[in-house]
């Protein structure tokens, strides 16, 4: 239905990683190694194969986080919390790098002191 309506499939394709997000690849590999026989992982593998075959799309980080939180039976909303936590850690690292090096690492970003 989504494709018939011209919509993108949630959890697939990332504009910065057209060949696939390396974080997603790593997470999915780790989940496959630890949960290969789990029904959620089997369903995940089938979905990934079907989307790759039909649309040539790679999963994004959001997809991997949803699979992870479902495998671990974490509460609803945990994937968003993990995403936000990772984003905060990454932005904090950028700020620290910027303070350590006077050259602009990300010229379009603005940091306030």
PyMOL commands that place a pseudoatom at each C-alpha (Angstrom):
pseudoatom trace, name=CA, resn=UNK, resi=1, chain=A, elem=C, hetatm=0, pos=[0.000, 0.000, 0.000]
pseudoatom trace, name=CA, resn=UNK, resi=2, chain=A, elem=C, hetatm=0, pos=[2.791, 2.412, 0.882]
pseudoatom trace, name=CA, resn=UNK, resi=3, chain=A, elem=C, hetatm=0, pos=[4.514, 1.881, -2.453]
pseudoatom trace, name=CA, resn=UNK, resi=4, chain=A, elem=C, hetatm=0, pos=[1.237, 2.199, -4.362]
pseudoatom trace, name=CA, resn=UNK, resi=5, chain=A, elem=C, hetatm=0, pos=[0.722, 5.571, -2.694]
pseudoatom trace, name=CA, resn=UNK, resi=6, chain=A, elem=C, hetatm=0, pos=[4.237, 6.725, -3.639]
pseudoatom trace, name=CA, resn=UNK, resi=7, chain=A, elem=C, hetatm=0, pos=[5.413, 6.779, -0.029]
pseudoatom trace, name=CA, resn=UNK, resi=8, chain=A, elem=C, hetatm=0, pos=[8.833, 5.722, 1.193]
pseudoatom trace, name=CA, resn=UNK, resi=9, chain=A, elem=C, hetatm=0, pos=[9.029, 2.677, 3.407]
pseudoatom trace, name=CA, resn=UNK, resi=10, chain=A, elem=C, hetatm=0, pos=[9.888, 3.769, 6.965]
pseudoatom trace, name=CA, resn=UNK, resi=11, chain=A, elem=C, hetatm=0, pos=[13.215, 2.458, 8.214]
pseudoatom trace, name=CA, resn=UNK, resi=12, chain=A, elem=C, hetatm=0, pos=[14.890, 2.282, 4.820]
pseudoatom trace, name=CA, resn=UNK, resi=13, chain=A, elem=C, hetatm=0, pos=[17.214, 4.551, 2.848]
pseudoatom trace, name=CA, resn=UNK, resi=14, chain=A, elem=C, hetatm=0, pos=[19.388, 7.214, 4.410]
pseudoatom trace, name=CA, resn=UNK, resi=15, chain=A, elem=C, hetatm=0, pos=[20.369, 10.224, 2.293]
pseudoatom trace, name=CA, resn=UNK, resi=16, chain=A, elem=C, hetatm=0, pos=[23.910, 10.269, 3.695]
pseudoatom trace, name=CA, resn=UNK, resi=17, chain=A, elem=C, hetatm=0, pos=[24.439, 6.527, 3.243]
pseudoatom trace, name=CA, resn=UNK, resi=18, chain=A, elem=C, hetatm=0, pos=[22.966, 5.390, -0.096]
pseudoatom trace, name=CA, resn=UNK, resi=19, chain=A, elem=C, hetatm=0, pos=[25.030, 2.178, 0.082]
pseudoatom trace, name=CA, resn=UNK, resi=20, chain=A, elem=C, hetatm=0, pos=[23.912, 1.520, 3.656]
pseudoatom trace, name=CA, resn=UNK, resi=21, chain=A, elem=C, hetatm=0, pos=[24.695, 2.991, 7.050]
pseudoatom trace, name=CA, resn=UNK, resi=22, chain=A, elem=C, hetatm=0, pos=[27.733, 1.248, 8.609]
pseudoatom trace, name=CA, resn=UNK, resi=23, chain=A, elem=C, hetatm=0, pos=[26.187, 1.595, 12.088]
pseudoatom trace, name=CA, resn=UNK, resi=24, chain=A, elem=C, hetatm=0, pos=[23.112, -0.269, 10.882]
pseudoatom trace, name=CA, resn=UNK, resi=25, chain=A, elem=C, hetatm=0, pos=[25.190, -2.995, 9.287]
pseudoatom trace, name=CA, resn=UNK, resi=26, chain=A, elem=C, hetatm=0, pos=[27.148, -3.496, 12.523]
pseudoatom trace, name=CA, resn=UNK, resi=27, chain=A, elem=C, hetatm=0, pos=[24.034, -3.626, 14.714]
pseudoatom trace, name=CA, resn=UNK, resi=28, chain=A, elem=C, hetatm=0, pos=[22.228, -6.051, 12.430]
pseudoatom trace, name=CA, resn=UNK, resi=29, chain=A, elem=C, hetatm=0, pos=[25.293, -8.316, 12.248]
pseudoatom trace, name=CA, resn=UNK, resi=30, chain=A, elem=C, hetatm=0, pos=[25.543, -8.387, 16.048]
pseudoatom trace, name=CA, resn=UNK, resi=31, chain=A, elem=C, hetatm=0, pos=[21.848, -9.126, 16.427]
pseudoatom trace, name=CA, resn=UNK, resi=32, chain=A, elem=C, hetatm=0, pos=[22.064, -11.891, 13.818]
pseudoatom trace, name=CA, resn=UNK, resi=33, chain=A, elem=C, hetatm=0, pos=[25.009, -13.429, 15.676]
pseudoatom trace, name=CA, resn=UNK, resi=34, chain=A, elem=C, hetatm=0, pos=[23.195, -13.419, 19.001]
pseudoatom trace, name=CA, resn=UNK, resi=35, chain=A, elem=C, hetatm=0, pos=[19.573, -13.979, 17.985]
pseudoatom trace, name=CA, resn=UNK, resi=36, chain=A, elem=C, hetatm=0, pos=[19.672, -15.862, 14.654]
pseudoatom trace, name=CA, resn=UNK, resi=37, chain=A, elem=C, hetatm=0, pos=[16.976, -18.333, 15.727]
pseudoatom trace, name=CA, resn=UNK, resi=38, chain=A, elem=C, hetatm=0, pos=[14.668, -15.735, 17.312]
pseudoatom trace, name=CA, resn=UNK, resi=39, chain=A, elem=C, hetatm=0, pos=[11.378, -15.252, 15.397]
pseudoatom trace, name=CA, resn=UNK, resi=40, chain=A, elem=C, hetatm=0, pos=[11.883, -11.472, 15.281]
pseudoatom trace, name=CA, resn=UNK, resi=41, chain=A, elem=C, hetatm=0, pos=[15.324, -11.910, 13.729]
pseudoatom trace, name=CA, resn=UNK, resi=42, chain=A, elem=C, hetatm=0, pos=[13.993, -14.403, 11.194]
pseudoatom trace, name=CA, resn=UNK, resi=43, chain=A, elem=C, hetatm=0, pos=[11.240, -11.957, 10.237]
pseudoatom trace, name=CA, resn=UNK, resi=44, chain=A, elem=C, hetatm=0, pos=[13.789, -9.122, 10.074]
pseudoatom trace, name=CA, resn=UNK, resi=45, chain=A, elem=C, hetatm=0, pos=[15.992, -11.111, 7.707]
pseudoatom trace, name=CA, resn=UNK, resi=46, chain=A, elem=C, hetatm=0, pos=[13.012, -11.880, 5.465]
pseudoatom trace, name=CA, resn=UNK, resi=47, chain=A, elem=C, hetatm=0, pos=[12.002, -8.193, 5.375]
pseudoatom trace, name=CA, resn=UNK, resi=48, chain=A, elem=C, hetatm=0, pos=[15.546, -7.083, 4.557]
pseudoatom trace, name=CA, resn=UNK, resi=49, chain=A, elem=C, hetatm=0, pos=[15.840, -9.608, 1.737]
pseudoatom trace, name=CA, resn=UNK, resi=50, chain=A, elem=C, hetatm=0, pos=[12.453, -8.650, 0.248]
pseudoatom trace, name=CA, resn=UNK, resi=51, chain=A, elem=C, hetatm=0, pos=[13.118, -4.903, 0.363]
pseudoatom trace, name=CA, resn=UNK, resi=52, chain=A, elem=C, hetatm=0, pos=[16.578, -5.387, -1.148]
pseudoatom trace, name=CA, resn=UNK, resi=53, chain=A, elem=C, hetatm=0, pos=[15.174, -7.539, -3.950]
pseudoatom trace, name=CA, resn=UNK, resi=54, chain=A, elem=C, hetatm=0, pos=[12.164, -5.348, -4.748]
pseudoatom trace, name=CA, resn=UNK, resi=55, chain=A, elem=C, hetatm=0, pos=[13.486, -1.853, -4.062]
pseudoatom trace, name=CA, resn=UNK, resi=56, chain=A, elem=C, hetatm=0, pos=[17.268, -2.106, -3.704]
pseudoatom trace, name=CA, resn=UNK, resi=57, chain=A, elem=C, hetatm=0, pos=[17.034, -0.142, -0.431]
pseudoatom trace, name=CA, resn=UNK, resi=58, chain=A, elem=C, hetatm=0, pos=[19.220, -0.563, 2.629]
pseudoatom trace, name=CA, resn=UNK, resi=59, chain=A, elem=C, hetatm=0, pos=[17.865, -0.329, 6.175]
pseudoatom trace, name=CA, resn=UNK, resi=60, chain=A, elem=C, hetatm=0, pos=[18.647, 2.769, 8.183]
pseudoatom trace, name=CA, resn=UNK, resi=61, chain=A, elem=C, hetatm=0, pos=[19.669, 3.126, 11.815]
pseudoatom trace, name=CA, resn=UNK, resi=62, chain=A, elem=C, hetatm=0, pos=[16.068, 3.593, 12.955]
pseudoatom trace, name=CA, resn=UNK, resi=63, chain=A, elem=C, hetatm=0, pos=[15.175, 0.168, 11.593]
pseudoatom trace, name=CA, resn=UNK, resi=64, chain=A, elem=C, hetatm=0, pos=[18.053, -1.477, 13.476]
pseudoatom trace, name=CA, resn=UNK, resi=65, chain=A, elem=C, hetatm=0, pos=[17.122, 0.257, 16.732]
pseudoatom trace, name=CA, resn=UNK, resi=66, chain=A, elem=C, hetatm=0, pos=[13.518, -0.905, 16.465]
pseudoatom trace, name=CA, resn=UNK, resi=67, chain=A, elem=C, hetatm=0, pos=[14.634, -4.493, 15.865]
pseudoatom trace, name=CA, resn=UNK, resi=68, chain=A, elem=C, hetatm=0, pos=[17.063, -4.293, 18.797]
pseudoatom trace, name=CA, resn=UNK, resi=69, chain=A, elem=C, hetatm=0, pos=[14.497, -2.965, 21.260]
pseudoatom trace, name=CA, resn=UNK, resi=70, chain=A, elem=C, hetatm=0, pos=[11.962, -5.595, 20.189]
pseudoatom trace, name=CA, resn=UNK, resi=71, chain=A, elem=C, hetatm=0, pos=[14.490, -8.408, 20.538]
pseudoatom trace, name=CA, resn=UNK, resi=72, chain=A, elem=C, hetatm=0, pos=[15.370, -7.190, 24.027]
pseudoatom trace, name=CA, resn=UNK, resi=73, chain=A, elem=C, hetatm=0, pos=[11.691, -6.600, 24.923]
pseudoatom trace, name=CA, resn=UNK, resi=74, chain=A, elem=C, hetatm=0, pos=[12.385, -3.010, 25.930]
pseudoatom trace, name=CA, resn=UNK, resi=75, chain=A, elem=C, hetatm=0, pos=[9.456, -0.653, 26.444]
pseudoatom trace, name=CA, resn=UNK, resi=76, chain=A, elem=C, hetatm=0, pos=[7.817, 1.251, 23.612]
pseudoatom trace, name=CA, resn=UNK, resi=77, chain=A, elem=C, hetatm=0, pos=[9.806, 4.398, 22.844]
pseudoatom trace, name=CA, resn=UNK, resi=78, chain=A, elem=C, hetatm=0, pos=[13.161, 2.868, 23.774]
pseudoatom trace, name=CA, resn=UNK, resi=79, chain=A, elem=C, hetatm=0, pos=[14.440, 3.086, 20.197]
pseudoatom trace, name=CA, resn=UNK, resi=80, chain=A, elem=C, hetatm=0, pos=[13.829, 6.834, 20.142]
pseudoatom trace, name=CA, resn=UNK, resi=81, chain=A, elem=C, hetatm=0, pos=[15.576, 7.192, 23.500]
pseudoatom trace, name=CA, resn=UNK, resi=82, chain=A, elem=C, hetatm=0, pos=[18.603, 5.263, 22.228]
pseudoatom trace, name=CA, resn=UNK, resi=83, chain=A, elem=C, hetatm=0, pos=[18.684, 7.389, 19.077]
pseudoatom trace, name=CA, resn=UNK, resi=84, chain=A, elem=C, hetatm=0, pos=[18.541, 10.614, 21.109]
pseudoatom trace, name=CA, resn=UNK, resi=85, chain=A, elem=C, hetatm=0, pos=[21.239, 9.412, 23.498]
pseudoatom trace, name=CA, resn=UNK, resi=86, chain=A, elem=C, hetatm=0, pos=[23.556, 8.513, 20.608]
pseudoatom trace, name=CA, resn=UNK, resi=87, chain=A, elem=C, hetatm=0, pos=[22.890, 11.887, 18.957]
pseudoatom trace, name=CA, resn=UNK, resi=88, chain=A, elem=C, hetatm=0, pos=[23.690, 13.744, 22.191]
pseudoatom trace, name=CA, resn=UNK, resi=89, chain=A, elem=C, hetatm=0, pos=[26.954, 11.808, 22.586]
pseudoatom trace, name=CA, resn=UNK, resi=90, chain=A, elem=C, hetatm=0, pos=[27.943, 12.550, 18.987]
pseudoatom trace, name=CA, resn=UNK, resi=91, chain=A, elem=C, hetatm=0, pos=[27.133, 16.254, 19.204]
pseudoatom trace, name=CA, resn=UNK, resi=92, chain=A, elem=C, hetatm=0, pos=[28.987, 16.527, 22.507]
pseudoatom trace, name=CA, resn=UNK, resi=93, chain=A, elem=C, hetatm=0, pos=[32.053, 14.949, 20.884]
pseudoatom trace, name=CA, resn=UNK, resi=94, chain=A, elem=C, hetatm=0, pos=[31.863, 17.497, 18.060]
pseudoatom trace, name=CA, resn=UNK, resi=95, chain=A, elem=C, hetatm=0, pos=[31.699, 20.367, 20.534]
pseudoatom trace, name=CA, resn=UNK, resi=96, chain=A, elem=C, hetatm=0, pos=[34.700, 19.029, 22.470]
pseudoatom trace, name=CA, resn=UNK, resi=97, chain=A, elem=C, hetatm=0, pos=[36.672, 18.652, 19.217]
pseudoatom trace, name=CA, resn=UNK, resi=98, chain=A, elem=C, hetatm=0, pos=[35.774, 22.189, 18.212]
pseudoatom trace, name=CA, resn=UNK, resi=99, chain=A, elem=C, hetatm=0, pos=[37.009, 23.618, 21.506]
pseudoatom trace, name=CA, resn=UNK, resi=100, chain=A, elem=C, hetatm=0, pos=[40.279, 21.674, 21.172]
pseudoatom trace, name=CA, resn=UNK, resi=101, chain=A, elem=C, hetatm=0, pos=[41.003, 22.839, 17.623]
pseudoatom trace, name=CA, resn=UNK, resi=102, chain=A, elem=C, hetatm=0, pos=[40.568, 26.501, 16.636]
pseudoatom trace, name=CA, resn=UNK, resi=103, chain=A, elem=C, hetatm=0, pos=[40.000, 25.577, 12.954]
pseudoatom trace, name=CA, resn=UNK, resi=104, chain=A, elem=C, hetatm=0, pos=[36.342, 25.209, 12.092]
pseudoatom trace, name=CA, resn=UNK, resi=105, chain=A, elem=C, hetatm=0, pos=[35.537, 21.502, 11.964]
pseudoatom trace, name=CA, resn=UNK, resi=106, chain=A, elem=C, hetatm=0, pos=[31.957, 22.100, 10.864]
pseudoatom trace, name=CA, resn=UNK, resi=107, chain=A, elem=C, hetatm=0, pos=[31.805, 25.631, 9.446]
pseudoatom trace, name=CA, resn=UNK, resi=108, chain=A, elem=C, hetatm=0, pos=[28.007, 25.648, 9.088]
pseudoatom trace, name=CA, resn=UNK, resi=109, chain=A, elem=C, hetatm=0, pos=[27.497, 24.763, 12.767]
pseudoatom trace, name=CA, resn=UNK, resi=110, chain=A, elem=C, hetatm=0, pos=[27.325, 27.412, 15.439]
pseudoatom trace, name=CA, resn=UNK, resi=111, chain=A, elem=C, hetatm=0, pos=[28.627, 26.807, 18.935]
pseudoatom trace, name=CA, resn=UNK, resi=112, chain=A, elem=C, hetatm=0, pos=[27.891, 29.154, 21.813]
pseudoatom trace, name=CA, resn=UNK, resi=113, chain=A, elem=C, hetatm=0, pos=[30.164, 29.562, 24.820]
for i in range(1, 113): cmd.bond("trace and resi %d" % i, "trace and resi %d" % (i + 1))
show_as sticks, trace
zoom trace
